[in-house]
Amino acid sequence: MTDLVLDSKIRVPRRRRTAVGRPRLLRRLDEATHTPLTFVSAPAGFGKTTLLTEWLATEPAAAGAAWVSLDVSDNDPVVFWRYVVAAVHAVRPQVATRAHDLLTAAQTPTDAMLAVLLNDLAALDADLILVLDDFHVVTSLEVRDHLTVFLERLPDQVHVVIAGRSDPALPLARWRASGDLLEIRASDLRFTFEEAMTYLRDVSGLGLDADDVALLEDRTEGWIAALQLAALSMRGRHDLSGFISGFAGDDRFVVDYLVEEVLSRQAEPVRRFLLRTSVLAQMEASLCDAVVGQGGSQAMLASLERDNLFVVPLDDRRHAYRYHHLFGDVLRARLLDEEPAHVAELHARASRWCETHGDLDEAFRHALEAGDVERAADLLEVAVPALTRARREVTLRARMAAIPDDVLRLRPVLNLGHVGALMVRGELDGVDRRLAEVERWLTAGDLHPTDVTQRPVVVDHDAFEQLPAGVAVYRAAHALLTGDVAGTLEHAHSALALAREDNHVLRGSAAALLGLAHWHRGDLEPAQQWYRDSISQLHRAGNLSDVLGCSLALADIQQTMGRLADALSTFQEGLRLGTAQDPPLRGTSDMHVGLARVLGEMGDLTGAMSHLQDAQGLGEHAGLPQNAYRWRLESARIREAQGDIPEALHLIGEAEEVFTTDFSPDVRPLKAVRARLHLVQGELVPVAAWARDALLGTGDAPAYLREYEHLTLVRLHLARARAGQSDDLDDTIALLGRLEVAAVDGGRIGSVIEILALRALALQAAREDGAALATLARAVEHAAGPGYVRVFLDEGTPILVLLQQLARRADAPDHAHRLLAVARGTAPSEARAQATLPSSPTPTLVEPLSARELDVVRLLASDLDGPEIARALVVSVNTVRTHTKNIYSKLGVNSRRAAVRRARELGFLGDAGPGPR
């Protein structure tokens, strides 16, 4: 059913056989190809959809049109944008793939998703028309807000057409004033005399003279549905003029009269079928058979379509239909008038059929329409696991809202499912109350009292048996989200004690929460042990995507502990597990991104980029909730290493839009990452403002969750010292000392390496060269075993100067030569030989050269000219000029020859070789 609905909703409806050529309106609509937004607004039955389908069959509109037929389910923002993206992709396959991935990963529309979609649309080389039909059903403020943003930023070659029965809550007045809005309203859509004549005489085949047509057109005021119904009523009549003369009344009474005339002329079986199937949003033969209580529905549906009795085919196979909205409304009203006692039973039959055929969405809706709240709650309890796995929290919360609280209170399993739906989106309001309601049943002495209103209602009995452990797990998660780490530990241990030995899902969840709690504290050894236990439990349960999620956390912890080889192994094992399935497991993409992070740190940028490309190739639908932002974060690190800071900043901006930690501690805050990139560009002012807003100071006590921010603050103070804005680094060095002690105590060797490298730079800036080299030697020794590289090279020229000085010492660690080799792109033996060459003391730079600027410097020393350098680096000539200008500024020179000479003095180039031409 889902695929069927998706296909039919994004397909341009077939043209009706009764369509009338309306050149005056088609000419108006042609203006839509020169206007961002066209709004077609009129009450039901004015031919909005018919007109648009006729227009889309003409030039220039036929060049490309994406169509979405909206219904009430599109008030779920995820569902709305999923259909929009699918419709666009259907007609422009090169567009919207990344937007779909972003939407799937974040499970909520984001500015980043809209930006990606808009960028894809902006790259189109031909016009695209997007039609949103029946927009009046959309009442969601979130959908309308996102659509407003989308429309405000629409590229010139994209044109949106919105059709509906009422004006939406969009800034129409502003767009009207700016000339960006084309409007076609009821007064435009009404049939003119000529159009009514064409329809009634030529299309419907009625022998009416001009006077009769004029009278009927006047009485109906050009309302197309009324004319259509009138034409049906006149079939088989002899006194057409008499019928038209007696035809009068306002719209509502006209509809009542005409429908009565149409229905009264149908055979009783047809009439009964029309009324009883009107309860269905969508019809197919077997469903109609079940609702009306007899067979023959396939032939009946085909007959209704042939006779133009307002049925709309939803596919080309004539498998599914719906009634024209206006006709369906009237049929339902007539059904309530004629068979009020039968309506609930019709919905109940539909609900049972839908449940049997796996359509729990419609089964739930029909149960509610039948007034059977208890059955609706039963269905919802069964559907909760699937809705949760599909991350349809908006839908789940909406359905929970339809269940009265007094019903939910008697259903502990369903109530706990509601808690999960709220918490997964970070919503804590009402969670305590609902958990208390569930716990009431756990403390009740008699779960089978005589008074049935005091008994719990349970559909999923296995879940009810494990309710105490389930409540403890959610209590632990709630405590974690509210910052109560001690409470998380207490409740998670309680969950382990309560869960059955064979309930691997609950035990794995509790173990993961214990790992999270220790991770938040910075106690990484117990954190990794609990994650190992969680992975084992979840693997036994068959929850393999959750295994990959916990593997992601475990490898992050291992990297922080300085165990790069272990992290590499964890990610590789996860990748083997994920790719063993077809399609790959959700979380497989995260394994590629994790490998990119580890390989990047080890200096293998090529391998890192390869894994990022593999992750992108899988699509973000193969990733966990964090994947969307982590992919951008790691891509930004690669761009930084390549010297492309603007692109790195752009990626961080995208990462901020899709950020989620999925319960994991935010150990690399994106604002701090952005601050570090600004420092690389020499932009100290925004970083100083960030530090003030973050309330950071060199006198702070160490805290694991603020460690990344404190080390960013240290970099700010170092940049100020190099720029001559500060001479006193004593407080900074003292802060680094405290951070080192805390990192050593927490077993965070990865942090220790970074702290020591920064301490060496601080001592260098304080002109304590001996202490600086000794501290750097310690950092390099720690880094040698695991193979850390980028933690040094990302510090730029100052660290390279120190490394070169360290490498000249007889007792220099071999890893120092390897680091210089990676920086220069040479073999370690060459780096060792270059380091032993005698040279004068090397001056330092106020502002370091980036990795990309070092690449440009090396090519400036060659015989290549500007365009040739650009081709070698696969960048534009303007980009080379920008890099060259920055190099001149940083080296304090004003010519290419002087830049090369200065670079040789700093050890960036060999001492031999031709100069630039």
LINPE-V637260 format. One line per field, one symbol per residue. ss: DSSP state (~ for helix, > for strand, _ for the rest). A space follows every 50 residues. Layout:
ss=???
//
This chain:
ss=_~~~~~~~~_____________~~~~~~~~~~~~__>>>>>______~~~ ~~~~~~____~~~_>>>>>__~~~~_~~~~~~~~~~~~~~~_____~~~~ ~~~~~~____~~~~~~~~~~~~_____>>>>>>_~~~___~~~~~~~~~~ ~~_____>>>>>>>_______~~~~~~___>>>>>~~~~___~~~~~~~~ ~~~______~~~~~~~~~~~___~~~~~~~~~~~_____~~~~~~_____ ~~~~~~~~~~~~~~___~~~~~~~~~~_____>_~~~~~~~~____~~~~ ~~~~~~____>>>_______>>>_~~~~~~~~~~~~~~_~~~~~~~~~~~ ~~~~~~___~~~~~~~~~~___~~~~~~~~~~~~~~~~~___~~~~~~~~ ~~__~~~~~__~~~~~~~~~~~~_______~~~~~~~~~~~~~_______ _~~~______~~~~~_~~~~~~~~~~~~~~~___~~~~~~~~~~~~~~__ ___~~~~~~~~~~~~~~~~~~__~~~~~~~~~~~~~~~~~~__~~~~~~~ ~~~~~~~~~~___~~~~~~~~~~~~~~~~________~~~~~~~~~~~~~ ~___~~~~~~~~~~~~~~_~~~____~~~~~~~~~~~~~~~___~~~~~~ ~~~~~~~____________~~~~~~~~~~~___~~~~~~~~~~_______ ___~~~~~~~~~~~~~~~~~~~_______~~~~~~~~~~~~~~~~___~~ ~~~~~~~~~~~~~~~___~~~~~~~~~~~~~~~~~~___~~~~___~~~~ ~~~~~~~______~~~~~~~~~~~___~~~~~~~~~______________ ~~~~~~~~~~_____~~~~~~~~___~~~~~~~~~~~~~~~____~~~~~ ~~~~~____________
//
